[in-house]
Amino acid sequence: MASKAFIDSVYSVIKRIPKGKVTTYGQIAYMIQHPKNARLVGNVLKHTDRTLNLPCHRVVNSAGRTVPGWPEQITLLQQEQVPFKKNGCVDLKQSFWQG
């Protein structure tokens, strides 16, 4: 599992993602100086306590795919006017946030 410092860094980035934008696990890893740890970022998010009210729904994979089995993520992103492509992926060209 990730260190507390790593987790805190991930949370710090997630808090800054603006409404209507998304970022990727890899971009978060890059932003916190751990560019090879995108999977660990995903693992941190998977185990995040939802009562923390972090906008975890604004994080997608590098293809713009949302989390399987979490249909609420799509709903939350649609409520924020995040554009989706016909294949169901987020349109990263229009909504990618680099920090």
N, CA, C and O atoms as CSV, one atom per row, in Angstrom:
chain,resi,resn,atom,element,x,y,z
A,1,MET,N,N,0.850,-1.195,0.000
A,1,MET,CA,C,0.000,0.000,0.000
A,1,MET,C,C,0.885,1.246,0.000
A,1,MET,O,O,2.068,1.185,0.337
A,2,ALA,N,N,0.313,2.331,-0.369
A,2,ALA,CA,C,1.035,3.591,-0.487
A,2,ALA,C,C,1.308,4.212,0.879
A,2,ALA,O,O,0.588,3.974,1.849
A,3,SER,N,N,2.357,5.005,0.924
A,3,SER,CA,C,2.685,5.729,2.155
A,3,SER,C,C,1.674,6.851,2.373
A,3,SER,O,O,0.970,7.264,1.452
A,4,LYS,N,N,1.618,7.329,3.606
A,4,LYS,CA,C,0.703,8.434,3.922
A,4,LYS,C,C,1.063,9.670,3.091
A,4,LYS,O,O,0.177,10.382,2.619
A,5,ALA,N,N,2.350,9.919,2.915
A,5,ALA,CA,C,2.782,11.073,2.125
A,5,ALA,C,C,2.302,10.956,0.676
A,5,ALA,O,O,1.858,11.942,0.087
A,6,PHE,N,N,2.390,9.763,0.106
A,6,PHE,CA,C,1.922,9.537,-1.261
A,6,PHE,C,C,0.418,9.779,-1.336
A,6,PHE,O,O,-0.057,10.489,-2.222
A,7,ILE,N,N,-0.326,9.192,-0.410
A,7,ILE,CA,C,-1.787,9.349,-0.384
A,7,ILE,C,C,-2.165,10.815,-0.245
A,7,ILE,O,O,-3.036,11.305,-0.964
A,8,ASP,N,N,-1.514,11.517,0.677
A,8,ASP,CA,C,-1.812,12.938,0.873
A,8,ASP,C,C,-1.527,13.746,-0.388
A,8,ASP,O,O,-2.267,14.675,-0.713
A,9,SER,N,N,-0.460,13.396,-1.097
A,9,SER,CA,C,-0.131,14.090,-2.345
A,9,SER,C,C,-1.204,13.856,-3.403
A,9,SER,O,O,-1.598,14.783,-4.111
A,10,VAL,N,N,-1.675,12.615,-3.508
A,10,VAL,CA,C,-2.746,12.287,-4.453
A,10,VAL,C,C,-3.994,13.099,-4.116
A,10,VAL,O,O,-4.598,13.707,-4.999
A,11,TYR,N,N,-4.375,13.110,-2.856
A,11,TYR,CA,C,-5.569,13.845,-2.435
A,11,TYR,C,C,-5.426,15.338,-2.720
A,11,TYR,O,O,-6.390,15.993,-3.117
A,12,SER,N,N,-4.227,15.872,-2.519
A,12,SER,CA,C,-3.992,17.289,-2.765
A,12,SER,C,C,-4.259,17.651,-4.226
A,12,SER,O,O,-4.850,18.692,-4.512
A,13,VAL,N,N,-3.827,16.800,-5.139
A,13,VAL,CA,C,-4.073,17.048,-6.569
A,13,VAL,C,C,-5.559,16.918,-6.883
A,13,VAL,O,O,-6.123,17.763,-7.578
A,14,ILE,N,N,-6.188,15.875,-6.380
A,14,ILE,CA,C,-7.603,15.633,-6.678
A,14,ILE,C,C,-8.466,16.810,-6.241
A,14,ILE,O,O,-9.416,17.176,-6.934
A,15,LYS,N,N,-8.147,17.397,-5.110
A,15,LYS,CA,C,-8.916,18.543,-4.605
A,15,LYS,C,C,-8.860,19.728,-5.560
A,15,LYS,O,O,-9.753,20.576,-5.546
A,16,ARG,N,N,-7.822,19.798,-6.388
A,16,ARG,CA,C,-7.631,20.942,-7.281
A,16,ARG,C,C,-8.263,20.766,-8.658
A,16,ARG,O,O,-8.309,21.721,-9.433
A,17,ILE,N,N,-8.747,19.576,-8.977
A,17,ILE,CA,C,-9.339,19.358,-10.305
A,17,ILE,C,C,-10.636,20.167,-10.399
A,17,ILE,O,O,-11.554,19.942,-9.610
A,18,PRO,N,N,-10.726,21.090,-11.334
A,18,PRO,CA,C,-11.927,21.923,-11.419
A,18,PRO,C,C,-13.143,21.163,-11.954
A,18,PRO,O,O,-13.013,20.165,-12.661
A,19,LYS,N,N,-14.305,21.655,-11.601
A,19,LYS,CA,C,-15.547,21.098,-12.150
A,19,LYS,C,C,-15.500,21.221,-13.663
A,19,LYS,O,O,-15.016,22.211,-14.212
A,20,GLY,N,N,-16.015,20.190,-14.326
A,20,GLY,CA,C,-16.043,20.199,-15.779
A,20,GLY,C,C,-14.760,19.721,-16.427
A,20,GLY,O,O,-14.656,19.681,-17.653
A,21,LYS,N,N,-13.781,19.358,-15.611
A,21,LYS,CA,C,-12.499,18.861,-16.114
A,21,LYS,C,C,-12.219,17.496,-15.508
A,21,LYS,O,O,-12.779,17.134,-14.472
A,22,VAL,N,N,-11.349,16.745,-16.164
A,22,VAL,CA,C,-10.896,15.455,-15.639
A,22,VAL,C,C,-9.382,15.378,-15.804
A,22,VAL,O,O,-8.787,16.127,-16.579
A,23,THR,N,N,-8.785,14.475,-15.074
A,23,THR,CA,C,-7.381,14.154,-15.271
A,23,THR,C,C,-7.235,12.645,-15.200
A,23,THR,O,O,-8.205,11.928,-14.952
A,24,THR,N,N,-6.029,12.171,-15.417
A,24,THR,CA,C,-5.792,10.733,-15.445
A,24,THR,C,C,-4.943,10.302,-14.254
A,24,THR,O,O,-4.301,11.116,-13.590
A,25,TYR,N,N,-4.961,9.005,-14.010
A,25,TYR,CA,C,-4.120,8.441,-12.955
A,25,TYR,C,C,-2.656,8.772,-13.235
A,25,TYR,O,O,-1.904,9.136,-12.330
A,26,GLY,N,N,-2.268,8.641,-14.492
A,26,GLY,CA,C,-0.888,8.919,-14.877
A,26,GLY,C,C,-0.498,10.371,-14.688
A,26,GLY,O,O,0.622,10.662,-14.266
A,27,GLN,N,N,-1.404,11.283,-14.994
A,27,GLN,CA,C,-1.114,12.707,-14.813
A,27,GLN,C,C,-0.939,13.028,-13.337
A,27,GLN,O,O,-0.055,13.801,-12.970
A,28,ILE,N,N,-1.771,12.443,-12.495
A,28,ILE,CA,C,-1.619,12.661,-11.053
A,28,ILE,C,C,-0.265,12.129,-10.596
A,28,ILE,O,O,0.446,12.804,-9.852
A,29,ALA,N,N,0.097,10.930,-11.033
A,29,ALA,CA,C,1.394,10.353,-10.665
A,29,ALA,C,C,2.533,11.275,-11.105
A,29,ALA,O,O,3.482,11.501,-10.355
A,30,TYR,N,N,2.431,11.798,-12.314
A,30,TYR,CA,C,3.440,12.720,-12.829
A,30,TYR,C,C,3.510,13.986,-11.973
A,30,TYR,O,O,4.597,14.460,-11.643
A,31,MET,N,N,2.359,14.523,-11.621
A,31,MET,CA,C,2.307,15.769,-10.858
A,31,MET,C,C,2.890,15.632,-9.459
A,31,MET,O,O,3.382,16.610,-8.896
A,32,ILE,N,N,2.839,14.438,-8.895
A,32,ILE,CA,C,3.371,14.252,-7.537
A,32,ILE,C,C,4.773,13.632,-7.563
A,32,ILE,O,O,5.246,13.096,-6.561
A,33,GLN,N,N,5.425,13.717,-8.724
A,33,GLN,CA,C,6.808,13.264,-8.879
A,33,GLN,C,C,6.988,11.749,-8.773
A,33,GLN,O,O,8.048,11.274,-8.364
A,34,HIS,N,N,5.962,11.001,-9.138
A,34,HIS,CA,C,6.012,9.539,-9.178
A,34,HIS,C,C,5.432,9.062,-10.511
A,34,HIS,O,O,4.419,8.362,-10.529
A,35,PRO,N,N,6.068,9.436,-11.632
A,35,PRO,CA,C,5.468,9.191,-12.945
A,35,PRO,C,C,5.232,7.726,-13.306
A,35,PRO,O,O,4.477,7.439,-14.235
A,36,LYS,N,N,5.849,6.814,-12.605
A,36,LYS,CA,C,5.660,5.393,-12.918
A,36,LYS,C,C,4.655,4.716,-11.995
A,36,LYS,O,O,4.538,3.491,-11.992
A,37,ASN,N,N,3.936,5.505,-11.219
A,37,ASN,CA,C,3.029,4.936,-10.225
A,37,ASN,C,C,1.553,5.236,-10.481
A,37,ASN,O,O,0.791,5.452,-9.538
A,38,ALA,N,N,1.149,5.251,-11.748
A,38,ALA,CA,C,-0.260,5.499,-12.070
A,38,ALA,C,C,-1.169,4.443,-11.449
A,38,ALA,O,O,-2.254,4.761,-10.962
A,39,ARG,N,N,-0.730,3.197,-11.467
A,39,ARG,CA,C,-1.556,2.129,-10.875
A,39,ARG,C,C,-1.718,2.317,-9.379
A,39,ARG,O,O,-2.779,2.031,-8.822
A,40,LEU,N,N,-0.676,2.794,-8.732
A,40,LEU,CA,C,-0.766,3.035,-7.293
A,40,LEU,C,C,-1.744,4.172,-7.009
A,40,LEU,O,O,-2.472,4.132,-6.017
A,41,VAL,N,N,-1.762,5.184,-7.873
A,41,VAL,CA,C,-2.754,6.256,-7.742
A,41,VAL,C,C,-4.153,5.653,-7.823
A,41,VAL,O,O,-5.020,5.983,-7.014
A,42,GLY,N,N,-4.374,4.776,-8.790
A,42,GLY,CA,C,-5.669,4.112,-8.920
A,42,GLY,C,C,-6.026,3.307,-7.695
A,42,GLY,O,O,-7.182,3.286,-7.273
A,43,ASN,N,N,-5.043,2.644,-7.123
A,43,ASN,CA,C,-5.275,1.852,-5.919
A,43,ASN,C,C,-5.656,2.748,-4.744
A,43,ASN,O,O,-6.541,2.411,-3.959
A,44,VAL,N,N,-4.985,3.885,-4.631
A,44,VAL,CA,C,-5.326,4.844,-3.572
A,44,VAL,C,C,-6.780,5.284,-3.725
A,44,VAL,O,O,-7.527,5.321,-2.747
A,45,LEU,N,N,-7.178,5.616,-4.947
A,45,LEU,CA,C,-8.550,6.078,-5.174
A,45,LEU,C,C,-9.561,4.975,-4.894
A,45,LEU,O,O,-10.641,5.232,-4.362
A,46,LYS,N,N,-9.212,3.765,-5.249
A,46,LYS,CA,C,-10.108,2.630,-5.005
A,46,LYS,C,C,-10.415,2.474,-3.518
A,46,LYS,O,O,-11.514,2.064,-3.145
A,47,HIS,N,N,-9.451,2.800,-2.681
A,47,HIS,CA,C,-9.613,2.627,-1.238
A,47,HIS,C,C,-9.910,3.930,-0.500
A,47,HIS,O,O,-9.853,3.972,0.729
A,48,THR,N,N,-10.222,4.983,-1.233
A,48,THR,CA,C,-10.519,6.268,-0.609
A,48,THR,C,C,-11.885,6.240,0.059
A,48,THR,O,O,-12.870,5.786,-0.524
A,49,ASP,N,N,-11.928,6.726,1.270
A,49,ASP,CA,C,-13.177,6.831,2.023
A,49,ASP,C,C,-14.054,7.892,1.348
A,49,ASP,O,O,-13.672,9.060,1.278
A,50,ARG,N,N,-15.200,7.497,0.865
A,50,ARG,CA,C,-16.082,8.417,0.130
A,50,ARG,C,C,-16.601,9.563,1.004
A,50,ARG,O,O,-17.051,10.583,0.482
A,51,THR,N,N,-16.539,9.400,2.321
A,51,THR,CA,C,-16.999,10.483,3.198
A,51,THR,C,C,-16.026,11.664,3.193
A,51,THR,O,O,-16.334,12.717,3.750
A,52,LEU,N,N,-14.860,11.501,2.572
A,52,LEU,CA,C,-13.914,12.616,2.466
A,52,LEU,C,C,-14.384,13.656,1.449
A,52,LEU,O,O,-13.854,14.766,1.397
A,53,ASN,N,N,-15.371,13.293,0.651
A,53,ASN,CA,C,-15.950,14.202,-0.349
A,53,ASN,C,C,-14.917,14.755,-1.328
A,53,ASN,O,O,-14.950,15.932,-1.685
A,54,LEU,N,N,-14.013,13.899,-1.750
A,54,LEU,CA,C,-13.051,14.283,-2.782
A,54,LEU,C,C,-13.676,14.036,-4.154
A,54,LEU,O,O,-14.435,13.080,-4.316
A,55,PRO,N,N,-13.377,14.867,-5.132
A,55,PRO,CA,C,-13.951,14.672,-6.468
A,55,PRO,C,C,-13.230,13.572,-7.257
A,55,PRO,O,O,-12.716,13.815,-8.349
A,56,CYS,N,N,-13.201,12.381,-6.698
A,56,CYS,CA,C,-12.528,11.241,-7.339
A,56,CYS,C,C,-13.156,10.896,-8.683
A,56,CYS,O,O,-12.515,10.278,-9.534
A,57,HIS,N,N,-14.406,11.294,-8.873
A,57,HIS,CA,C,-15.074,11.000,-10.144
A,57,HIS,C,C,-14.423,11.738,-11.310
A,57,HIS,O,O,-14.701,11.420,-12.466
A,58,ARG,N,N,-13.577,12.700,-11.035
A,58,ARG,CA,C,-12.914,13.474,-12.082
A,58,ARG,C,C,-11.608,12.837,-12.553
A,58,ARG,O,O,-10.839,13.456,-13.289
A,59,VAL,N,N,-11.363,11.605,-12.128
A,59,VAL,CA,C,-10.149,10.891,-12.542
A,59,VAL,C,C,-10.553,9.701,-13.407
A,59,VAL,O,O,-11.374,8.874,-13.008
A,60,VAL,N,N,-9.965,9.630,-14.593
A,60,VAL,CA,C,-10.257,8.556,-15.551
A,60,VAL,C,C,-8.935,7.945,-16.019
A,60,VAL,O,O,-7.862,8.440,-15.673
A,61,ASN,N,N,-9.014,6.886,-16.795
A,61,ASN,CA,C,-7.763,6.303,-17.289
A,61,ASN,C,C,-7.263,7.083,-18.510
A,61,ASN,O,O,-7.910,8.030,-18.956
A,62,SER,N,N,-6.129,6.684,-19.036
A,62,SER,CA,C,-5.487,7.450,-20.111
A,62,SER,C,C,-6.282,7.473,-21.410
A,62,SER,O,O,-6.021,8.310,-22.275
A,63,ALA,N,N,-7.242,6.572,-21.562
A,63,ALA,CA,C,-8.112,6.563,-22.742
A,63,ALA,C,C,-9.412,7.328,-22.489
A,63,ALA,O,O,-10.244,7.456,-23.387
A,64,GLY,N,N,-9.584,7.832,-21.274
A,64,GLY,CA,C,-10.813,8.540,-20.933
A,64,GLY,C,C,-11.906,7.632,-20.410
A,64,GLY,O,O,-13.044,8.068,-20.231
A,65,ARG,N,N,-11.573,6.365,-20.161
A,65,ARG,CA,C,-12.578,5.427,-19.650
A,65,ARG,C,C,-12.821,5.664,-18.170
A,65,ARG,O,O,-11.905,5.956,-17.402
A,66,THR,N,N,-14.068,5.530,-17.801
A,66,THR,CA,C,-14.456,5.667,-16.404
A,66,THR,C,C,-14.281,4.323,-15.694
A,66,THR,O,O,-13.953,3.313,-16.316
A,67,VAL,N,N,-14.505,4.336,-14.390
A,67,VAL,CA,C,-14.316,3.134,-13.577
A,67,VAL,C,C,-15.442,2.140,-13.849
A,67,VAL,O,O,-16.614,2.489,-13.712
A,68,PRO,N,N,-15.105,0.904,-14.232
A,68,PRO,CA,C,-16.145,-0.117,-14.425
A,68,PRO,C,C,-16.880,-0.379,-13.112
A,68,PRO,O,O,-16.263,-0.452,-12.049
A,69,GLY,N,N,-18.179,-0.516,-13.195
A,69,GLY,CA,C,-18.963,-0.809,-11.999
A,69,GLY,C,C,-19.282,0.401,-11.145
A,69,GLY,O,O,-19.798,0.252,-10.037
A,70,TRP,N,N,-18.988,1.599,-11.635
A,70,TRP,CA,C,-19.310,2.825,-10.903
A,70,TRP,C,C,-20.081,3.762,-11.839
A,70,TRP,O,O,-19.549,4.779,-12.283
A,71,PRO,N,N,-21.345,3.410,-12.137
A,71,PRO,CA,C,-22.122,4.222,-13.081
A,71,PRO,C,C,-22.363,5.648,-12.588
A,71,PRO,O,O,-22.597,6.553,-13.389
A,72,GLU,N,N,-22.306,5.846,-11.284
A,72,GLU,CA,C,-22.497,7.194,-10.734
A,72,GLU,C,C,-21.406,8.151,-11.218
A,72,GLU,O,O,-21.636,9.357,-11.311
A,73,GLN,N,N,-20.229,7.623,-11.523
A,73,GLN,CA,C,-19.149,8.473,-12.016
A,73,GLN,C,C,-19.578,9.175,-13.303
A,73,GLN,O,O,-19.354,10.374,-13.467
A,74,ILE,N,N,-20.185,8.435,-14.199
A,74,ILE,CA,C,-20.647,9.014,-15.464
A,74,ILE,C,C,-21.697,10.085,-15.200
A,74,ILE,O,O,-21.654,11.164,-15.791
A,75,THR,N,N,-22.629,9.789,-14.321
A,75,THR,CA,C,-23.679,10.750,-13.979
A,75,THR,C,C,-23.078,12.029,-13.411
A,75,THR,O,O,-23.458,13.129,-13.812
A,76,LEU,N,N,-22.141,11.884,-12.480
A,76,LEU,CA,C,-21.508,13.059,-11.866
A,76,LEU,C,C,-20.765,13.890,-12.911
A,76,LEU,O,O,-20.838,15.119,-12.891
A,77,LEU,N,N,-20.065,13.242,-13.805
A,77,LEU,CA,C,-19.344,13.970,-14.849
A,77,LEU,C,C,-20.309,14.658,-15.814
A,77,LEU,O,O,-20.065,15.790,-16.231
A,78,GLN,N,N,-21.388,13.988,-16.166
A,78,GLN,CA,C,-22.388,14.604,-17.044
A,78,GLN,C,C,-23.018,15.825,-16.378
A,78,GLN,O,O,-23.290,16.822,-17.047
A,79,GLN,N,N,-23.250,15.757,-15.077
A,79,GLN,CA,C,-23.806,16.901,-14.352
A,79,GLN,C,C,-22.861,18.096,-14.381
A,79,GLN,O,O,-23.295,19.242,-14.260
A,80,GLU,N,N,-21.577,17.825,-14.542
A,80,GLU,CA,C,-20.576,18.892,-14.617
A,80,GLU,C,C,-20.282,19.298,-16.062
A,80,GLU,O,O,-19.345,20.054,-16.320
A,81,GLN,N,N,-21.090,18.790,-17.006
A,81,GLN,CA,C,-20.953,19.125,-18.429
A,81,GLN,C,C,-19.651,18.609,-19.042
A,81,GLN,O,O,-19.155,19.191,-20.007
A,82,VAL,N,N,-19.096,17.536,-18.502
A,82,VAL,CA,C,-17.905,16.923,-19.098
A,82,VAL,C,C,-18.341,16.218,-20.382
A,82,VAL,O,O,-19.255,15.394,-20.346
A,83,PRO,N,N,-17.705,16.525,-21.514
A,83,PRO,CA,C,-18.105,15.909,-22.780
A,83,PRO,C,C,-17.620,14.465,-22.907
A,83,PRO,O,O,-16.513,14.118,-22.494
A,84,PHE,N,N,-18.480,13.644,-23.487
A,84,PHE,CA,C,-18.161,12.244,-23.749
A,84,PHE,C,C,-18.157,12.012,-25.251
A,84,PHE,O,O,-18.887,12.667,-25.995
A,85,LYS,N,N,-17.325,11.072,-25.688
A,85,LYS,CA,C,-17.303,10.679,-27.093
A,85,LYS,C,C,-18.357,9.598,-27.317
A,85,LYS,O,O,-18.928,9.075,-26.360
A,86,LYS,N,N,-18.610,9.270,-28.565
A,86,LYS,CA,C,-19.625,8.262,-28.899
A,86,LYS,C,C,-19.310,6.892,-28.316
A,86,LYS,O,O,-20.221,6.099,-28.079
A,87,ASN,N,N,-18.038,6.602,-28.083
A,87,ASN,CA,C,-17.655,5.294,-27.536
A,87,ASN,C,C,-17.818,5.211,-26.017
A,87,ASN,O,O,-17.503,4.186,-25.413
A,88,GLY,N,N,-18.309,6.286,-25.400
A,88,GLY,CA,C,-18.551,6.284,-23.961
A,88,GLY,C,C,-17.400,6.792,-23.121
A,88,GLY,O,O,-17.517,6.889,-21.899
A,89,CYS,N,N,-16.288,7.117,-23.760
A,89,CYS,CA,C,-15.132,7.648,-23.037
A,89,CYS,C,C,-15.242,9.170,-22.929
A,89,CYS,O,O,-15.863,9.828,-23.764
A,90,VAL,N,N,-14.631,9.702,-21.894
A,90,VAL,CA,C,-14.553,11.151,-21.744
A,90,VAL,C,C,-13.716,11.706,-22.897
A,90,VAL,O,O,-12.713,11.109,-23.286
A,91,ASP,N,N,-14.128,12.834,-23.430
A,91,ASP,CA,C,-13.373,13.495,-24.491
A,91,ASP,C,C,-12.227,14.275,-23.841
A,91,ASP,O,O,-12.398,15.419,-23.420
A,92,LEU,N,N,-11.071,13.642,-23.770
A,92,LEU,CA,C,-9.929,14.253,-23.099
A,92,LEU,C,C,-9.414,15.490,-23.833
A,92,LEU,O,O,-8.829,16.374,-23.207
A,93,LYS,N,N,-9.619,15.566,-25.136
A,93,LYS,CA,C,-9.173,16.748,-25.876
A,93,LYS,C,C,-9.882,18.003,-25.378
A,93,LYS,O,O,-9.309,19.092,-25.387
A,94,GLN,N,N,-11.121,17.845,-24.948
A,94,GLN,CA,C,-11.904,18.993,-24.496
A,94,GLN,C,C,-11.854,19.204,-22.987
A,94,GLN,O,O,-12.063,20.323,-22.519
A,95,SER,N,N,-11.585,18.161,-22.224
A,95,SER,CA,C,-11.763,18.302,-20.776
A,95,SER,C,C,-10.561,17.912,-19.922
A,95,SER,O,O,-10.674,17.865,-18.697
A,96,PHE,N,N,-9.409,17.630,-20.542
A,96,PHE,CA,C,-8.242,17.195,-19.774
A,96,PHE,C,C,-7.628,18.350,-18.996
A,96,PHE,O,O,-7.369,19.422,-19.544
A,97,TRP,N,N,-7.400,18.112,-17.713
A,97,TRP,CA,C,-6.769,19.096,-16.829
A,97,TRP,C,C,-5.358,18.620,-16.510
A,97,TRP,O,O,-5.169,17.505,-16.024
A,98,GLN,N,N,-4.371,19.463,-16.783
A,98,GLN,CA,C,-2.976,19.090,-16.548
A,98,GLN,C,C,-2.433,19.605,-15.230
A,98,GLN,O,O,-1.304,19.290,-14.851
A,99,GLY,N,N,-3.226,20.389,-14.537
A,99,GLY,CA,C,-2.746,20.910,-13.262
A,99,GLY,C,C,-2.078,22.166,-13.399
A,99,GLY,O,O,-1.617,22.731,-12.407
